[in-house]
Amino acid sequence: MKKKFYYIVLTVLVISIFYNFIFYLSDRINKVKSEKILKILENTNNQILSLSNGLELLKDKYNNNDIVGYLEIENEDFLEPLLQTNDNSYYLNHLINKSNSELGSTFIDSSVNELSKQISIYSHSSTIYDLPFNILNKYLDQEYFNNHKILKLNYLNKIELYEVFSVYITASLNHLNLEPVNWDEHVKNMIESSIYKSDIDIKNIDKMIVLQTCYNGNSDGIYLIICGRKIGWRKL
């Protein structure tokens, strides 16, 4: 009888120790996770995206799964998170944390997918606020254009490199259709619209990136367009 009693006590004790250990482990994991998030919050988005798991950390930071990639400009301190949702109007007036703001965010067109030949990216610019796409106005200077032609896009589990071939200002966006009837004619229009002459063969442009923002921060229907042709890629 005593032996049985000891077995019961021992069993209860083992179970108690086991559950206490699980509780301790769970509590420790949660603390580590909290410390990790707090550390992330102290960093800038650029610092986070420079890490191998930067996109996932950024999603944790803002609790936002609409974060799908980032855009870089070669030889420039520019690393901008990209968002994408099924509503192109949403991030015109929402920040990366989904709070309302007329400053908006930088986002990829909702129709873009892995089969798209044109990746259109939109963002506001301003003469008052320090917005990411303010930097695109620098492309109106030819020296800057010559030294910052390479764009790096991290999107859909791969990194693609694009070479800027066209920079222009327009009052009409009709020609920027993501699914043009005639691709060669579509590309030709972008080459001929550029303020810089280009000898690129249309047939060497089978995929491109198009950056669109308001010209000089104005909201009067005048847009600055930057176009780049795909020159390379690699899987993550």
C-alpha positions as CSV (number, residue, x, y, z in Angstrom):
1,M,0.0,0.0,0.0
2,K,2.8,2.4,0.9
3,K,4.6,1.4,-2.2
4,K,1.6,2.3,-4.3
5,F,1.3,5.6,-2.5
6,Y,4.9,6.5,-3.3
7,Y,4.3,5.7,-6.9
8,I,1.3,8.1,-7.0
9,V,3.3,10.8,-5.3
10,L,6.2,10.3,-7.6
11,T,3.9,10.4,-10.7
12,V,2.3,13.6,-9.5
13,L,5.7,15.1,-8.8
14,V,7.0,14.2,-12.3
15,I,3.9,15.6,-14.0
16,S,4.1,18.8,-12.0
17,I,7.8,19.2,-12.9
18,F,7.0,18.5,-16.5
19,Y,4.2,21.1,-16.7
20,N,6.3,23.7,-14.8
21,F,9.1,23.1,-17.4
22,I,6.7,23.6,-20.3
23,F,5.3,26.7,-18.7
24,Y,8.8,28.1,-18.2
25,L,9.8,27.2,-21.7
26,S,6.7,28.8,-23.2
27,D,7.2,32.0,-21.1
28,R,10.9,32.2,-22.2
29,I,10.0,31.8,-25.9
30,N,7.4,34.6,-25.6
31,K,9.9,36.9,-23.8
32,V,12.5,36.2,-26.5
33,K,10.0,36.9,-29.2
34,S,8.9,40.2,-27.5
35,E,12.6,41.2,-27.1
36,K,13.1,40.4,-30.8
37,I,10.1,42.5,-31.9
38,L,11.2,45.4,-29.6
39,K,14.6,45.3,-31.2
40,I,13.1,45.3,-34.7
41,L,11.0,48.3,-33.8
42,E,14.2,50.2,-32.9
43,N,15.6,49.6,-36.4
44,T,14.7,51.4,-39.6
45,N,13.0,49.6,-42.5
46,N,16.2,49.7,-44.4
47,Q,18.1,48.0,-41.7
48,I,15.5,45.3,-41.4
49,L,15.3,44.6,-45.1
50,S,19.0,44.3,-45.3
51,L,18.7,41.1,-43.3
52,S,18.1,37.7,-45.0
53,N,14.7,37.4,-43.4
54,G,13.9,41.1,-43.6
55,L,10.6,40.8,-45.3
56,E,9.2,38.4,-42.6
57,L,10.5,40.7,-39.8
58,L,8.9,43.7,-41.5
59,K,5.6,41.9,-41.7
60,D,5.9,41.2,-37.9
61,K,6.8,44.7,-37.2
62,Y,3.8,46.2,-38.9
63,N,1.5,43.1,-38.6
64,N,0.9,43.4,-42.3
65,N,1.0,40.6,-44.8
66,D,0.5,43.0,-47.7
67,I,4.3,43.6,-47.6
68,V,5.5,41.7,-50.6
69,G,9.0,42.9,-51.4
70,Y,11.3,45.9,-51.8
71,L,12.9,48.2,-54.3
72,E,16.5,49.4,-54.4
73,I,18.4,52.0,-56.5
74,E,22.0,51.2,-57.2
75,N,24.5,53.7,-55.8
76,E,21.8,55.3,-53.7
77,D,20.7,55.0,-50.1
78,F,17.2,53.8,-51.1
79,L,15.6,50.6,-50.0
80,E,11.8,50.9,-50.1
81,P,9.2,48.3,-48.9
82,L,6.6,47.4,-51.4
83,L,2.9,46.5,-50.7
84,Q,0.3,44.9,-52.8
85,T,-3.4,44.3,-52.3
86,N,-6.4,43.7,-54.6
87,D,-7.4,47.4,-54.2
88,N,-5.1,49.9,-55.9
89,S,-6.7,52.8,-54.1
90,Y,-6.0,51.5,-50.6
91,Y,-2.4,52.4,-50.2
92,L,-2.9,55.8,-51.8
93,N,-4.1,56.9,-48.4
94,H,-2.8,54.3,-45.9
95,L,0.7,53.8,-44.4
96,I,2.6,50.5,-44.2
97,N,1.0,50.0,-40.7
98,K,-2.5,50.4,-42.4
99,S,-3.2,53.7,-40.6
100,N,-5.0,56.4,-42.6
101,S,-2.7,59.0,-44.1
102,E,-2.7,61.1,-47.3
103,L,1.0,60.3,-47.6
104,G,0.2,56.8,-48.6
105,S,2.7,54.0,-49.3
106,T,4.7,52.5,-52.2
107,F,2.7,49.7,-53.8
108,I,2.7,47.3,-56.7
109,D,-0.3,47.3,-59.1
110,S,-2.9,44.8,-57.9
111,S,-3.0,43.0,-61.3
112,V,0.8,42.2,-61.3
113,N,1.7,38.6,-60.8
114,E,4.6,36.2,-61.8
115,L,3.4,36.2,-65.5
116,S,3.3,40.0,-65.9
117,K,5.5,41.6,-68.5
118,Q,5.2,45.0,-66.8
119,I,5.5,45.6,-63.1
120,S,4.0,49.0,-62.2
121,I,4.8,50.5,-58.9
122,Y,3.1,53.7,-57.5
123,S,3.9,56.1,-54.7
124,H,3.3,59.8,-53.9
125,S,5.9,62.5,-54.0
126,S,5.9,65.9,-52.3
127,T,7.6,69.2,-52.1
128,I,6.6,69.5,-48.4
129,Y,7.0,66.0,-47.0
130,D,10.0,63.6,-47.2
131,L,8.5,60.8,-49.3
132,P,10.3,57.8,-50.8
133,F,9.5,58.6,-54.5
134,N,10.7,62.2,-54.2
135,I,14.0,60.7,-55.2
136,L,12.6,60.0,-58.7
137,N,12.9,63.7,-59.6
138,K,16.6,63.3,-59.5
139,Y,16.3,61.3,-62.8
140,L,15.5,64.5,-64.5
141,D,19.2,65.3,-64.1
142,Q,21.2,63.4,-66.8
143,E,24.3,62.9,-64.6
144,Y,22.1,61.2,-62.0
145,F,20.4,59.2,-64.7
146,N,23.7,57.9,-66.0
147,N,25.0,56.9,-62.5
148,H,21.8,55.3,-61.2
149,K,20.4,53.2,-64.0
150,I,20.2,49.9,-62.1
151,L,17.0,49.1,-60.1
152,K,16.9,46.0,-57.9
153,L,13.4,44.4,-57.3
154,N,12.8,41.8,-54.6
155,Y,9.4,40.3,-55.4
156,L,7.8,36.8,-55.6
157,N,10.8,34.9,-54.1
158,K,13.3,36.3,-56.6
159,I,15.5,39.3,-57.2
160,E,15.3,41.0,-60.6
161,L,17.7,43.7,-62.0
162,Y,16.3,46.4,-64.3
163,E,18.2,49.1,-66.3
164,V,16.4,52.4,-66.6
165,F,16.0,53.3,-70.3
166,S,13.2,56.0,-70.2
167,V,12.4,59.0,-68.1
168,Y,9.5,61.2,-69.0
169,I,6.7,63.5,-67.8
170,T,3.2,62.9,-69.0
171,A,-0.4,64.2,-68.5
172,S,-1.9,60.9,-69.7
173,L,-1.6,57.4,-68.3
174,N,-3.6,55.7,-71.1
175,H,-0.4,54.3,-72.8
176,L,0.7,52.6,-69.5
177,N,-1.7,49.7,-69.9
178,L,-0.2,46.7,-68.1
179,E,-1.6,44.4,-70.8
180,P,-1.0,46.3,-74.1
181,V,-2.4,44.9,-77.3
182,N,0.9,45.4,-79.1
183,W,3.9,45.0,-76.7
184,D,6.5,46.3,-79.2
185,E,4.5,49.4,-79.9
186,H,4.0,49.9,-76.1
187,V,7.7,49.8,-75.5
188,K,8.4,52.0,-78.5
189,N,6.2,54.7,-77.1
190,M,8.1,54.7,-73.8
191,I,11.5,54.9,-75.6
192,E,10.3,57.8,-77.8
193,S,8.8,59.6,-74.8
194,S,12.0,59.7,-72.9
195,I,13.9,63.0,-72.3
196,Y,17.1,61.0,-73.0
197,K,17.8,59.3,-76.3
198,S,18.3,55.6,-76.3
199,D,19.6,53.1,-78.9
200,I,18.1,50.1,-77.1
201,D,16.5,47.6,-79.5
202,I,12.8,47.1,-78.7
203,K,13.3,43.4,-79.1
204,N,15.7,43.4,-76.1
205,I,12.9,44.5,-73.8
206,D,10.7,41.5,-72.9
207,K,9.9,42.7,-69.4
208,M,10.0,46.0,-67.6
209,I,9.4,47.9,-64.4
210,V,7.5,51.2,-64.4
211,L,7.7,53.6,-61.5
212,Q,5.0,56.3,-61.4
213,T,4.6,59.3,-59.2
214,C,3.2,62.8,-59.3
215,Y,5.6,65.2,-61.0
216,N,7.3,67.6,-58.6
217,G,4.9,66.6,-55.9
218,N,1.9,68.2,-57.6
219,S,-1.5,66.6,-57.7
220,D,-2.6,68.3,-60.9
221,G,-2.5,65.2,-63.1
222,I,1.1,65.5,-64.3
223,Y,3.2,62.4,-63.7
224,L,6.8,61.4,-63.7
225,I,7.5,58.0,-65.2
226,I,10.7,55.9,-64.9
227,C,11.0,52.8,-67.0
228,G,13.5,50.0,-66.7
229,R,14.1,46.9,-68.8
230,K,14.9,43.5,-67.1
231,I,18.6,42.6,-67.4
232,G,18.9,39.7,-65.0
233,W,17.4,37.8,-62.1
234,R,18.1,35.1,-59.5
235,K,16.0,33.1,-57.0
236,L,16.2,33.7,-53.3
